[in-house]
Amino acid sequence: MFDTTIEPAVAGSFVFPHVEIGFPIVEGEIFPADNAYGLYSAISHVHAEIHARDDISIQSISGKPHAPGKIQLHRHSQLRIRIPYNPEIISLVLPLAGQKLTIGIHEIQLGIPVMLPLQPVSTLRSRIVTIKKFQDPEPFLAAVQRQLDTLEVTGMAKIPLNKNGDIDRKAIKIKQYSVVGFGVEVSNLSDEDSIKLQIAGLGGKHKMGCGIFNPLPRRARMLDE
């Protein structure tokens, strides 16, 4: 049985009742690397109510590089959905357990989910942030700072370098179009601002894997210390 009893994340005297629900992948081996829009479409097809909500963030599924445009799923691969801790919204998301989702010729089956609160950390990173009309690094970063100011989040934003040492420019495919964005890292966050940024995100297309902030992987955090 899935237990929905959970302590909301607390930062100082502020309580932010948002949670992340992670569905393990119990069937499926190879999957498109650019899977965010495909996931959103497949989930909306199974549960049309999710399509209409603006307070749900759906993260793309990660895996090991396999072939051009493909990843190999592993035991840590998950479908992760970030939502308010609200019975109505939880009841929309939980029926995804056991569902099969199809993107093109690739199919996965979701397992029993785990629900966890968001945790405050001083440095957060988003795999890709998209802001309409901003496709060059400097104007884009200025737009990121304006959005942080609007959220009243104090932190140091930067576009990290990719493994080749280049600006981390990315794109996602939505139908026949490509939307350009950048990886974004925000550091020097207070506990309150860390949770606030994880809840609000930056830019648009949060149901397509964009603008969602997570703690750095453990290895990267250790290198930063």
Secondary structure by P-SEA (a helix, b strand, c coil): cccccccccccccccccbbbbbbccccccccccccaaaaaaaaaaacccccccccbbbbbbbbccccccbbbbcccccbbbbbcccaaaaaaccccccbbbbcccbbbbbcbbbbbccccccbbbbcccccccccccaaaaaaaaaaaaaaccbbbbbbcccccccccccccccccbbbbbbbbbbccccaaaaaaaaaccccccccccccccccccaaaaaaac
